[in-house]
Amino acid sequence: MDVTARTRAGRDWLKGPEPWTRRTLAGDLALAAVLALLGLGVEELDKGSAVRMAASAVAVVVLTLLRRRLPVLTLVVGSAVGVYLPGAFLVAIPLGWSAGRRIVGVGRALGAFTAAFLAAVVLNVVKEWSQGRPVLIVVFSTLMFLAMVVMPGLASRYWSQRNTLLRALQERNGQLLRERTMIAGQARLRERQRIAQDMHDSLGHQLALISVHTGALEVDPVLTDRQREAVGVLRQASVAAMHELREVVGILRDGVEAPRPVEEAQPAARGVAGIAGLVEAARSAGTDVRLTATGQPRALVAACDHAAYRIAQEGLTNAYKHAPGAPITVELRYEDDSLVVEIANGPAAGPGAGEVVSGGQGLTGLRERARLVGGMVYAGAAEGGGFRVAGVLPYGTEPAGAEESAAGATALGGVADDFGQQALGFGTAPVDWAAVDRKLLRRNGRSGGVALGCGIAVAAVVVLLIVIGAAVALLVGSVGDATIGRADYDGVQVGEPEDAVRSRLPSGDSILTEGLDRKGPPRPQGATCVALLAEDGSDLGSDSVFRFCFKDGKLVDKQAYQAE
């Protein structure tokens, strides 16, 4: 599963419906009980009936229990119910929080909150239409919706997305750690393959040379029977060593599909300069070997230099094993763009002196070694029944696997430490994965949740204070248009012209006086009335009201009463 799929799976916990567990059900019931009790207090202040109190409590419990499984429906219904049931208004806060967290998709969430907003505002305007001032109702409803629904919804959505991101980062961190382990294992395998290739090339060549020497001595007529027996023992020992070498190389190559014999810098004895030593060793064993060099010698990079040595070594080894006694030519040709190393031998002078073990991987390793440095190796029959091995190596090409080889060399003797700190960074500062885990866990732990909760609470309180301050400022500004004193009331007489009376009275255009004209004694038929509050005439639970009614351009009635 890739990271995108795991991240999508990590978001599935946000989607409804969610199954109820004992813990979530107990928490929802406790929350519903608290909100219901607070709602009953609100209903009592609003002088709600017993039926309305029971309806508010039932609505709070039902909406709280369904908010996890039906976040969109409960959000819209809760916003509409809160208009007519003041005791259910506070449930909008957990409904907004649940909707912001559980509604998947920005478009769907925007649609749900927009529908809830329209339901709240439109129903408020319809309910209070008779009171007038629809613009004021829309503004006040919008501010309350922002404070009670939108703020918790945005905070919840941020919290849930942050948790999802942290989970994705933790999964990604785990994946990187697993990949680091896999890369380290591959580096070990490459190092084992390099060791196996070196054992095959170096030890195989030496053992093959020992076998050739002992085979030639065993048939020397000058030796006595005792000496021939001792030489035979040496030849058998070399053959046994070749068998053991083959087994060890097989073990080291176990699990490696292809050899990657890239080398670092090699001493001069293992480069082009060491080919003359190989030729001298072969001559001392009685083999007819001739070394020629043409062209202007040029320096090679370390990997190419060592590859040339290995090609010459493997070519001589093959000639020892498969064509004993045949003349061998080693030629180095320095051409314009590359060095050509060619080893050719004639047909075998006779049957071999004994069994010679072959690992079967020499030419394969040479081809891979040359490929990694940008060259190539050819091996095949030559004219006259012989065999030829030729390699073409560029002068200045860096090896294609240099970085992998460096990682393998770093891994040797300490993959768990050095490789884990350096391979992923390629020379940058080491990555402290344990610190990364601790940081992620700490940010996603209890302290992070407490800090987030405090921030949300502060933001909600600030918005509520802004709403309350705006409402208080509006009320204070309209007090002068809503109140008169007793002396002003007594100074107005029935029968005076309407214009004269209105010029002496406040406008009454205030939210404080809405609906007061319909309370108290019946109004005269066909009259328009202005209701004003009496200055310093309000008792707890009631207001002293002065009402003036006009008809046909005259003041036809004035009343003083208590509005409850």
N, C-alpha and C positions, 0 to 999 in steps of 0.2 A: 504494500500500500504506500503510495507516494505521500509527500507532505500535504498537498492540497486535499487529498482524500481524507487524511487523518484530521486536518483542520476542520473539514466539513463535518466529519463524524464528531469532533469535539464540540461543534455548535448544536448538535442534535438535542442536547440537554435543554436548550433554550426553547424548543418547540413544544407546543401543546398538542394533544392533551397529555398532562402529566398524571401518572397514577398516584393516588393518595397513599401515603404511608402513615403509620401511627404518629410519627413525629410531626409531619406537616399538618395532619388533621388537628392534632392538639394545638399547634401554634395558630392555625386559622381560627379555631373555636375561641381561643383566648383573645385574639385580636378582635373578633366579631363581638365578644362580650364587652370589651372595653369601649369599642365604637358605639355599641348599642346604648350603654350607660351614658356616654357623653351625648348621644343623640336625644335620649330622654330628657336630659337637662336642657338642651336647646329647645325641644318641644315645650317644656314647661315655661321657659321664658317667653315663648311665642304664643302662650295660652292655647296650645293645641289640644284637641279632644282626645279621649282615650282611644278611639278608633285610629286616629292618625298616629298616636304614639305606638300602638301595636303594629301598624303598617310600617312605620319607620324601622322598628326593631327587626321585623321579619325581612325587610328589604336589605338591611345591613348584613344580617346573617347569611342570606342567600347569595348576595353579591360577593361577599368575602370568601365563601366556600367555592364559588364557581370561577373566581378570577384566574386560577391557574390553568383550568381546562378551557375556558372560553374568554380569553383576554379582550378580544375585540368587542364581543357582544356585551360583556359586563361593563366595559368602559363607556359605551354609548348609552346603555340603559341606566347606568349609575348617574351619568351626567343629566339625563332627562328626569329621573326620579328625584334627584336632589332639589329640583326647582319647586316641586309640589310638596315634598316631605323634608322640611328643614332638618329633622333629626337624622336623615340619611345623607346629609351633605358631606360630612367628614369622611365617608367611605371613599370619596373621590381620590383621596391621597393614596391609599394602597392600591386602588384600581389603576391609577396612573403609573405607579411604580411597577406593577405586574405587567401592564401593557407594554411599557417601554422595554422591559426585559425579555418578554416572551414573544412579541410579534416579530416574525422573521421578515426581513426586507424593508428597505427605507420607504418604498412606495406604499406598501401595505400599512406600515406604521403611520405615515403621513395621512393616508386616507382615513384610518381609524380615529386619529386625534382630531382631524378636521370635522368628521361626522359628529363626534362628541361635542366639539366646540359649537357647531351650528345648532345641535339639539339644545344645549344649555342656553345659548343666547336667544334663539327664536322663541323657545318656551318661556323664558323670562320676559321677553317683550310682550308676548301674548298675555301672560298672566297679569302684568302690570300696565297693560295698555290703557285701562281706564284711568290710571293715575297720571297719565301724560308723561312727558320727558323721555321719549324712547331712546334718544341719543345718550342720555345719562345712564339709562339702564344698560345699554350695549357696552359703554365704556366700563362701568362697574363690573358687569358680568365677564368681560374680557380679562380684566385685571385679576379677578378671583379665579378664573379658569387657568390663567398662566401660573398663579401661585399654587393652586391646589392640585392641578393635574399635569401641566406641561413640565414644571420644574421637577417633580418626582420622576416623571417619565424620562426626561433627558438624563437625569442623574442615574437612573436604573439602567438605561441603555449604555451609558458610558461604562458603568461598573461591569455589566455583563460582557461587553466587547473587550474590556481590559482583561477580564479573567480568561476569555477565549484566546486572546493574543498571548497571554502568559502561558497558557497550556500549550499553544502551538510552539512557542519558543522553547518550552521544556522538552517537547517531543523532538523538535529540531536539534536541540542540544544532545538528546539521547541518540539520535540518528548519527550526528557527527562523531560521537564517541564510538558508536559501533563501526562506523566507516573507518575511523582511525585505527581500531583494532584490526579490521580487515586489511588495511593498507600495511600495517606493521607485519601481519602474517605474510602478505605477499613479498614484503622486503626480506623476510627470513627465507622464503622459498627461493627468491632470486640469489640470495647470498649462498644458500646451499648449492644452487646450480653453478654459481661461479666457482665454488670450491671443487665441485665435481669436475668441472671442465679443466681446472688447473691440474687436478690429480690425473685426469686422463691424458692431458697434453705432456706434462712434465714427467711424472712417474712412468707413464706408459712408454714414453720415448726411451727413458733410461733402462727400463726392464727389457724392452725390445732390443736395445743395443747389447745388454748383457747376454740375452739369449743368442744373438748372432755371434758374439765373441765365443761363448762356450760351445755353440754348435760347430764353429770352425775348429776350435781346439780339440774337440772330441774325435774328429776324423783326421787329425794330424798324425802321420805315420811315425813321427819322431817320439811321441809320447809312449810311455809304457802302459801296460794294462791297468796298473794301479792308478796312474795319473788320469787315464781316460775315465776310469770309474769315478774319480773325484770330480772331474769336469762334468760328467753326466749328472752327478748329484747337484752341482751348481746349476746346470741347465734345468733340471727338474724343479729346483727351488725357485728359479726365476719364473717358470711356467706357473707354479703354484701361487707365486706372488701376483702374477697377472690375473689369475682366477679371483683371488681375494680382492684385488683392486677393482675388478669388474663388479663384484658384489657390493663393495662399499659405494662405488659410483651409482649403482642402481638404487641403493638406499637413499643417498643424498638427492637423487632426482625424483624420488617418489612424490607424486602430487604436483609436479611441475610439467606443464604441457610442452613448453618450448624453451630452449636454452636462451639465456640472456647474458652472454659472457662479455659484458663491457668491463674494461679495465681502467683503473686510474693510472697515474704516472708510474712508469716502470723503470727500473735501473737500466743502464746501457747494455748490460749483459743479456737482457731480455728484449732488446730491440734489434734493429738492422745490424748494429755493430756486433751482436752476439751470434749472427749466422756463421761467421768465420769459425767460431769455436765449435759449432755443431759439425761443420765440415771437417775440422781437424780431428774431432773425436771419431768420426766415421772412418777417416783415413787410418787412424791408429789401430782400428779394428780390422784393417785389411781390405776395406771397401774402396772401390775405385770411384772417387768423388772429385768433381771438378767445379770450382766456383769462378764465375765470371761476372763482371759488373761493367755496364756501359752507360754513357750519359754523364751529366754533371750531377754529383750527389747533392741532394737537398734535404733539409730537415723536415721531419714529419711530426705531427702532434703525437702525444704520448700513446693514445689509443691505437692510431694507425701504425706507429712504430712497433708496438707490441704485437699487433695483428700480423705484421710481416714476419716477425720471429716465429709466431705460432704456425703460420703457413709453411715456412721452411722446415720446422721441426716435424710437423705432421707428414709432410711429403717424404722426408727422409725415413720416418718411422714406417710408413706404408711400403717404401721400397725395401727396407730391411725385412719386413714380414712376408711380403708377397713375391719379391723378386730377389732372393738372396744371391749374391755374387754378380748381379748385373751392374754395369757401369751407371753412375748417376751424375747428372749435370744440374747444378744450381745456378740460376741466372738472375741477376738484379738489373732491371732496365729502368733508368730514370728518364721518363718521357716528359713532355711539356706540362702535362696536367696531372700525372699520376705515376706511381711506382708500380712496376710489374715484377712480381716474384714468381718465378717458374721453376719447378722441380720435375725433372723427367728422368725416367730410367728405361733401360732396354729390357728385352725379355729375360726371364730368369735363366741363369746358367745351368740349373739343375733342380732337382727336388729339394725342399727345405730339409734342414738337419733335424727337425722335430716339430712338435706342435707349438704354434704361436697363437696366443689368445688375442682376439680382437673385440674391442668394446662396441664397435659398430656406430659410434657417435662422433668420431673425429671430424669427418668431412661436414657433417651437419653443423657441428659447432663452429667450424671455419666459415661456412656460408653465413651463419647468423652473426658472427663477429664482424665479418666484412660488411654485411648489410647495415649494421648499426653505425659504422663509420662512413657510410656512403660509398662503399666499394662492392666488389663481387668476387666470387671464387668459381673457377671452372675445374672439373676433374673428369678425366675420361681417357680412353685408349689412345695411344700415340701410334704413329706409323712404325711398322716393323715389329708390332707385338708388344710394345712397351706401354707405359702409363705416364700420364702427365697431370700435374696439379699446378694451376696458375691462379694467382690472385692479383687484382687490380685495386690499388688503394690510393685515394686522393692525398694531396700533400697537407692541406690546411683545414680540412673539414672536422668540426667538432663532432664527437660521437652523438648519435641521435638519442641515446639513452643515458647521457651523462648525469642528468638530474636523478634518474632512477637509480643509477649506480651509486651516486653520492648518498641517496637515501638508504640504499642497501648497506653501504659502508658505515653509515652512521648507526644503522640498526645493529650491526654486528657487535656483539658483546654488550648491548644495552638498549634493545628496542623499546622496552617498556618505559624507559626514562627519556633518553635523548630523542628518539623518534617521536614520541608522544608530544614533546615540547617544540620540536623544530620542523617536522615534516610538513605540517599543515601551514606553517607560517612562512617557510622558505626564507629564514634569516631575520624575520621580524621578532618582536618581543614574544616570549612564551605566553601561551594561553593558560590561565589558571581556571580549569573547568570546574573545580570544586567551588571556587569563589563565585563563578557564574551561577551554579546551582543554588548556593546560599542566598545570593542576591535575588534571584527569581522567587525563591520560597519566601524570603523575608518581605518582599513587596506584595506577595499574594497572601501573606499571613494575617494574623489578628490585628497587628498594629496598622497595616495598610487599610484593613476594613474599618477600623475605628476612625482613622484619619479621614477616609472617604465619607463615612457617616457624619462626622462632625462638619465637614465642608458642605455636605448637602443640607444639613440642618441650618447652618449659618446662612446659606444662600436662600433657603425657604423663608427664614425669619426676616431677612432683609427685604425680600419681595413683599411679604405680608406687612411689614412696617411701612413700606412705600404705599401699599394699598390703603392701609389705615390712615396714614398721614394725608393722603389725597382726599379721603372721605372726610376727615376732620376739617381740613382746610375748606372743603366745599360747604360743610355744615356751618362753620364759623362765618364764612362769607355770606351765607344766606340768612343768618339770624336777623339782620337788620330789616330784611324784606318780609319777615314772618311774624314780628311781635309789635304790640302797641301797649301803652299803659292804660290804666283805668280812667284817667282823666280824659284821654283822647276819645275813649269809647263813650264816656258820658257827654262829651262836647258835640257829638254828632246827633242830629234830631231827624226822626222819620219825616219824610216829605221834602227834604232838601234835594236839590238837583244832584244827579249822579256824578257829573263832572266835578262839582265842588267837593263832594264827599271823597271821591277817589283821589283828588289832589291832596287831601289832608291825611290819607291813609297810606301805609306801605303797599307795595304791589302785591304782596302775598305769593309771589312767584318763587316758591322754595319747596324743597323736598320735605321740610318739617311740617308743612301744612297740607300735604297731599291727603285727600280723603276726609279731612276734618269737616268740610262743609256738608257732608252727607250724614254726619252724626248729630246727635242732639234732636231738638224739636223739628217737626216737619217743615219743609221749606214752602214758601208761597208758590202757588201754581204759576208756572211760566216765568219765574224769576231766576236771575243769575246771582250767585252768592260768592262772597269772598270771606274765607275763614282765616283768622289770625290768632296767634297764641298770645295769652296775657303775660306781660312781664312779671316775673316773680310770682306766678300764680299756678305753678305746677306742683302737684303732690305725687307721691310714689304710686305709680300705676295709672295716673290720670293726668290730663292737661286741661287748663282753663282756656276756653275758646270764646272769642268774640266774632260773631258772624253778622255780616251786612249783606242784605239781599236787595237787588235793584230790579225795577220793572218800569218800562215806558219812560226811561230817563230820570226816574226818581228813586230815592231810598224808600222802600215800602216796608222793611222789617229789619230789626236788629235784635240779636239774641246773645245772651251770655250763658254758657253751660260747661259742664265737665265732660270731656271726651275720654272714654276708657279704651 
